Amino acid sequence: VSTAQLRPSLVDKMVWIAPSGILAPIGLKTAVRAIVYSIIKTEWMQNNFFQYMSAIQDQFQLKNLPPNLREMTDAIRQVDATLLGVYDEELLSDETLRQLATNHPTLVLIGQHETLLNATFAIERADQAGMTTKLYPDGGQLMYMEAPRVQ
């Protein structure tokens, strides 16, 4: 998003996958979980945090991830502050969203079981800005790990 705003000639189209904090604020419950996760760096806490973000919470196990995805989750674990939260005044304004959508056709993919933000609110904002939106019925924040299928 920053590149599209600061160097628009470098960006043609955009695809936002589960865009946390851009269209809707991240919830307090998520912020608290992220802070606890960044402090208590155990395998159990890591698995618990990723289960929370997953649409398939009862089935999600980090140990079952392919090596490349597991490396990514381990890298996230090394970050001291995983998430500080995004508040209403820090969200992209409606005008900025409209300008981005006008200058760069944007596809927004959000899972119906999104846990970090209100998916309905995010889709409404994206639609109002003129972006193309797709709600994945089987998806959560971790769509890239869950491989949701459109029905």
Backbone bond lengths (Angstrom), bond angles and torsions (degrees), N, CA, C in turn:
res aa  C-N    CA-C-N  psi(-1)  N-CA   C-N-CA  omega(-1)  CA-C   N-CA-C  phi
1 V - - - 1.450 - - 1.527 109.98 -
2 S 1.323 117.25 -43.32 1.462 119.98 -179.12 1.523 111.68 -60.37
3 T 1.323 116.57 -42.22 1.462 119.65 179.61 1.521 110.32 -63.76
4 A 1.314 117.46 -41.33 1.466 120.82 178.94 1.523 111.33 -62.46
5 Q 1.318 116.99 -32.25 1.463 120.75 178.93 1.526 111.78 -80.22
6 L 1.327 116.64 -44.24 1.460 120.85 -173.38 1.527 113.85 -86.79
7 R 1.329 117.47 -32.41 1.467 122.18 -178.87 1.522 109.10 -134.24
8 P 1.334 118.14 65.03 1.467 121.59 -173.04 1.523 114.45 -56.61
9 S 1.322 118.25 -26.46 1.464 119.96 -179.26 1.530 112.23 -68.10
10 L 1.325 117.82 -16.80 1.461 122.04 -179.68 1.526 113.20 -85.74
11 V 1.344 116.73 -11.57 1.465 120.67 -174.05 1.522 109.84 -121.12
12 D 1.329 115.65 127.83 1.457 120.58 177.06 1.528 109.93 -97.04
13 K 1.321 116.56 -62.06 1.465 122.58 -179.70 1.517 108.75 -128.29
14 M 1.338 115.55 159.77 1.459 119.89 178.47 1.521 110.15 -129.77
15 V 1.317 115.09 147.28 1.462 122.48 170.65 1.518 106.17 -127.06
16 W 1.322 115.80 121.53 1.462 121.26 177.82 1.518 107.03 -106.50
17 I 1.320 117.32 119.61 1.464 122.26 179.15 1.524 107.82 -106.96
18 A 1.332 115.88 117.01 1.464 121.66 -179.03 1.528 111.01 47.85
19 P 1.339 117.62 60.72 1.469 121.09 -173.04 1.528 113.74 -75.98
20 S 1.304 116.12 87.72 1.465 121.35 -179.17 1.514 111.45 -66.99
21 G 1.317 116.21 128.57 1.446 121.46 172.27 1.515 116.93 77.68
22 I 1.323 118.41 1.11 1.465 120.35 178.55 1.521 110.08 -93.54
23 L 1.322 116.37 -43.00 1.464 121.65 -176.14 1.523 113.04 -103.56
24 A 1.313 116.77 -24.85 1.464 121.24 -178.01 1.527 108.18 -147.51
25 P 1.320 116.71 148.76 1.467 118.72 -179.22 1.527 111.59 -67.26
26 I 1.313 114.80 150.58 1.453 120.66 174.74 1.515 107.38 -79.91
27 G 1.321 116.40 135.08 1.455 121.52 -175.12 1.525 113.43 -69.54
28 L 1.313 115.59 155.06 1.462 122.63 179.60 1.528 110.76 -60.43
29 K 1.326 116.59 -41.02 1.464 121.21 179.63 1.531 110.47 -56.90
30 T 1.312 116.63 -42.28 1.459 121.32 179.14 1.517 111.13 -68.28
31 A 1.318 116.94 -42.39 1.468 120.62 179.87 1.524 110.62 -60.65
32 V 1.326 117.08 -43.24 1.468 120.94 179.11 1.524 110.07 -63.71
33 R 1.329 117.28 -45.41 1.475 120.64 178.21 1.531 110.77 -59.10
34 A 1.327 116.76 -42.10 1.465 120.70 -178.11 1.526 111.48 -65.82
35 I 1.314 116.46 -39.24 1.463 119.96 178.89 1.522 110.14 -65.34
36 V 1.332 116.33 -45.60 1.468 120.12 178.11 1.533 109.58 -61.67
37 Y 1.322 116.59 -42.99 1.469 121.20 178.73 1.526 111.77 -60.25
38 S 1.332 117.18 -39.04 1.466 119.81 -178.87 1.530 112.19 -73.27
39 I 1.334 116.78 -21.48 1.466 120.48 179.75 1.532 111.30 -89.66
40 I 1.336 116.08 -45.93 1.473 121.31 -177.48 1.518 108.01 -99.22
41 K 1.314 115.92 93.90 1.467 121.52 -172.79 1.528 111.13 -95.77
42 T 1.320 115.18 68.00 1.458 120.05 176.71 1.528 109.06 -109.03
43 E 1.311 115.80 162.27 1.469 121.36 177.13 1.531 110.38 -59.58
44 W 1.326 116.87 -42.33 1.466 120.96 -179.58 1.531 110.38 -62.60
45 M 1.338 117.06 -44.71 1.462 120.67 -179.10 1.524 110.32 -65.10
46 Q 1.318 117.15 -40.61 1.453 121.02 178.63 1.527 110.18 -61.20
47 N 1.312 116.95 -47.07 1.461 120.62 179.60 1.529 110.50 -63.22
48 N 1.334 116.72 -42.48 1.459 121.87 179.70 1.520 111.75 -60.88
49 F 1.341 116.76 -43.32 1.463 120.93 -178.99 1.528 110.76 -64.43
50 F 1.321 116.95 -44.21 1.465 119.83 -179.96 1.528 111.63 -71.43
51 Q 1.321 118.09 -31.73 1.470 120.27 173.64 1.526 109.81 -61.41
52 Y 1.322 116.53 -42.65 1.464 121.46 179.55 1.523 111.25 -57.80
53 M 1.333 117.29 -37.91 1.462 120.80 -178.18 1.525 112.83 -81.79
54 S 1.314 117.33 -11.85 1.454 121.66 -174.41 1.531 112.39 -88.76
55 A 1.331 115.47 147.76 1.467 120.58 174.47 1.518 110.53 -78.03
56 I 1.321 116.77 -18.24 1.466 121.59 -179.24 1.524 109.07 -111.88
57 Q 1.321 116.07 54.05 1.462 122.09 -171.24 1.521 113.33 -53.87
58 D 1.315 117.12 -41.88 1.464 119.35 -176.89 1.525 112.76 -71.79
59 Q 1.332 117.88 -16.92 1.464 121.98 -178.60 1.528 113.16 -106.54
60 F 1.312 117.27 -15.97 1.463 121.00 -172.10 1.521 111.47 -74.66
61 Q 1.324 116.01 124.62 1.469 122.37 175.44 1.518 108.06 -138.20
62 L 1.315 116.92 124.13 1.461 120.81 179.77 1.523 111.93 -57.43
63 K 1.314 116.89 -35.69 1.469 120.05 -176.85 1.531 112.05 -64.04
64 N 1.340 117.35 -18.68 1.460 120.87 -179.53 1.530 113.51 -92.97
65 L 1.329 117.62 0.06 1.458 120.65 -178.80 1.527 111.02 -74.59
66 P 1.336 115.89 149.59 1.472 118.34 172.56 1.540 109.25 -60.55
67 P 1.330 117.83 153.18 1.479 121.09 -175.75 1.530 114.78 -52.52
68 N 1.338 117.98 -39.71 1.471 118.90 -178.02 1.528 111.76 -66.47
69 L 1.322 117.99 -37.54 1.465 120.22 178.10 1.520 110.43 -73.57
70 R 1.292 117.05 -35.16 1.462 120.29 177.85 1.523 110.33 -64.87
71 E 1.319 117.47 -40.65 1.467 120.99 176.72 1.522 110.79 -59.88
72 M 1.349 116.02 -39.08 1.453 119.96 -179.94 1.530 110.67 -65.62
73 T 1.326 117.54 -43.98 1.467 119.60 -179.56 1.523 110.59 -67.09
74 D 1.339 117.37 -34.78 1.461 119.80 176.49 1.525 111.25 -66.43
75 A 1.334 116.82 -36.29 1.464 120.61 177.76 1.526 110.32 -65.25
76 I 1.326 117.12 -41.22 1.469 120.83 177.75 1.518 109.60 -60.79
77 R 1.309 116.65 -36.97 1.462 122.40 -178.76 1.533 111.78 -61.96
78 Q 1.320 117.09 -27.56 1.458 121.38 -178.36 1.527 113.02 -76.04
79 V 1.311 117.07 -17.09 1.461 120.89 -178.96 1.526 108.58 -72.03
80 D 1.320 116.23 129.73 1.467 119.66 -177.26 1.522 112.95 -66.64
81 A 1.316 117.54 -39.67 1.467 120.70 178.79 1.520 107.23 -122.42
82 T 1.315 116.16 99.05 1.457 120.78 -176.38 1.522 111.49 -64.48
83 L 1.310 116.58 -40.07 1.453 120.69 -173.82 1.516 109.16 -155.48
84 L 1.306 116.46 130.98 1.459 119.66 176.95 1.518 111.86 -103.20
85 G 1.317 117.01 -13.17 1.454 120.85 179.38 1.511 110.88 98.60
86 V 1.308 115.85 152.22 1.453 122.50 177.90 1.521 106.88 -125.73
87 Y 1.303 116.16 128.75 1.451 120.99 -177.59 1.522 110.06 -105.77
88 D 1.317 116.60 164.74 1.460 122.05 -175.07 1.521 113.47 -48.86
89 E 1.329 117.77 -42.43 1.467 119.75 -176.28 1.528 112.10 -72.04
90 E 1.332 118.71 -12.07 1.455 121.99 179.52 1.531 112.78 -97.83
91 L 1.325 117.56 -9.11 1.460 120.86 178.56 1.517 109.88 -67.75
92 L 1.325 115.88 156.01 1.461 118.66 173.91 1.523 108.33 -63.80
93 S 1.306 116.79 135.89 1.469 121.06 -178.97 1.523 109.70 -68.91
94 D 1.331 115.95 161.13 1.465 120.81 177.33 1.522 110.32 -58.91
95 E 1.326 116.80 -39.76 1.461 121.05 179.62 1.528 111.21 -64.88
96 T 1.316 116.93 -43.14 1.470 120.43 178.22 1.524 110.39 -63.09
97 L 1.323 117.19 -42.37 1.469 120.30 177.64 1.526 111.07 -60.70
98 R 1.338 116.62 -43.06 1.475 120.11 179.15 1.533 110.59 -63.26
99 Q 1.319 116.90 -43.08 1.472 120.07 178.98 1.522 111.43 -63.05
100 L 1.322 116.46 -43.01 1.461 119.94 177.97 1.525 110.99 -61.14
101 A 1.331 116.26 -45.52 1.470 120.43 -178.75 1.522 111.58 -66.29
102 T 1.314 117.40 -34.72 1.466 121.61 178.98 1.524 111.05 -70.10
103 N 1.319 116.61 -43.63 1.459 121.38 -176.88 1.526 114.39 -82.92
104 H 1.319 115.88 -24.96 1.465 121.34 -175.79 1.526 108.36 -141.96
105 P 1.329 118.88 100.07 1.470 118.94 177.78 1.535 109.19 -48.70
106 T 1.336 115.19 129.93 1.458 120.39 -172.46 1.515 111.06 -125.38
107 L 1.319 115.53 131.17 1.462 123.09 174.13 1.516 107.15 -107.12
108 V 1.334 116.36 127.36 1.460 121.94 179.58 1.524 108.20 -113.09
109 L 1.329 116.73 121.46 1.462 122.91 178.58 1.518 108.59 -109.87
110 I 1.329 115.91 121.85 1.467 120.82 -178.52 1.525 107.73 -134.39
111 G 1.330 114.66 139.15 1.459 120.34 176.94 1.517 111.29 -83.73
112 Q 1.319 115.99 143.01 1.465 121.57 179.13 1.529 111.02 -61.96
113 H 1.328 116.72 -27.58 1.463 121.20 -177.95 1.523 111.80 -100.99
114 E 1.315 115.67 31.04 1.472 122.19 177.81 1.520 108.76 -58.63
115 T 1.328 117.52 129.72 1.461 121.32 -178.85 1.525 113.46 -105.62
116 L 1.328 117.40 -17.27 1.461 119.09 -175.94 1.519 113.49 -83.83
117 L 1.324 116.54 -25.58 1.462 119.94 -178.25 1.523 109.78 -150.03
118 N 1.312 115.92 172.62 1.459 121.94 178.85 1.533 108.17 -82.20
119 A 1.339 115.88 104.62 1.467 121.24 -175.72 1.531 111.77 -61.47
120 T 1.313 117.94 -39.00 1.463 121.21 -179.58 1.524 110.83 -62.02
121 F 1.328 116.48 -45.08 1.466 121.02 178.93 1.524 110.58 -63.57
122 A 1.340 116.91 -43.62 1.467 121.14 179.95 1.521 111.09 -61.82
123 I 1.320 117.45 -43.05 1.471 121.18 179.10 1.521 110.83 -65.41
124 E 1.320 117.25 -41.15 1.471 120.54 178.12 1.530 110.51 -59.64
125 R 1.323 117.33 -44.29 1.474 120.38 179.69 1.522 110.99 -65.12
126 A 1.312 117.14 -42.54 1.466 120.79 179.66 1.528 110.47 -65.10
127 D 1.318 117.13 -43.33 1.471 121.18 178.31 1.527 110.93 -61.14
128 Q 1.324 116.88 -44.25 1.466 121.17 -179.93 1.525 111.61 -63.51
129 A 1.326 116.16 -29.00 1.469 120.22 179.71 1.526 111.62 -81.63
130 G 1.326 117.29 -9.01 1.458 120.61 -179.78 1.522 113.89 92.27
131 M 1.315 116.51 17.69 1.456 120.92 177.61 1.523 109.47 -86.66
132 T 1.306 116.81 155.79 1.458 121.65 174.22 1.525 106.93 -87.54
133 T 1.326 116.45 132.24 1.462 119.83 -177.98 1.524 110.47 -123.32
134 K 1.316 114.52 149.42 1.456 121.31 175.94 1.513 107.85 -139.18
135 L 1.328 116.06 122.01 1.459 122.21 177.27 1.522 107.77 -97.18
136 Y 1.327 116.61 119.57 1.456 121.32 178.28 1.522 109.45 -90.33
137 P 1.335 117.51 116.97 1.462 120.42 -175.17 1.529 113.66 -63.94
138 D 1.322 118.91 -26.77 1.462 121.22 -177.88 1.520 112.84 -104.19
139 G 1.323 117.71 9.58 1.457 120.94 -173.32 1.511 114.07 -102.36
140 G 1.320 114.23 156.00 1.456 123.10 173.53 1.517 108.36 -130.21
141 Q 1.312 116.99 -156.54 1.462 121.33 178.57 1.529 111.17 -64.82
142 L 1.309 117.21 -26.63 1.462 121.64 -176.14 1.524 112.19 -100.76
143 M 1.321 117.20 43.82 1.467 120.50 -176.89 1.519 112.56 -54.69
144 Y 1.306 117.43 -36.41 1.456 120.74 -179.01 1.526 112.13 -66.10
145 M 1.311 117.63 -20.41 1.469 121.80 176.79 1.523 112.25 -97.02
146 E 1.307 115.49 -28.85 1.468 120.27 -173.49 1.522 113.30 -88.78
147 A 1.329 116.67 -19.21 1.473 122.06 -178.62 1.528 111.94 50.82
148 P 1.341 117.56 61.91 1.462 119.25 179.44 1.521 111.24 -66.96
149 R 1.282 116.04 153.18 1.470 122.24 179.65 1.515 109.47 -117.36
150 V 1.316 116.37 136.05 1.459 121.37 176.88 1.509 107.56 -77.48
151 Q 1.320 116.08 133.07 1.468 120.36 -179.57 1.500 110.72 -104.51
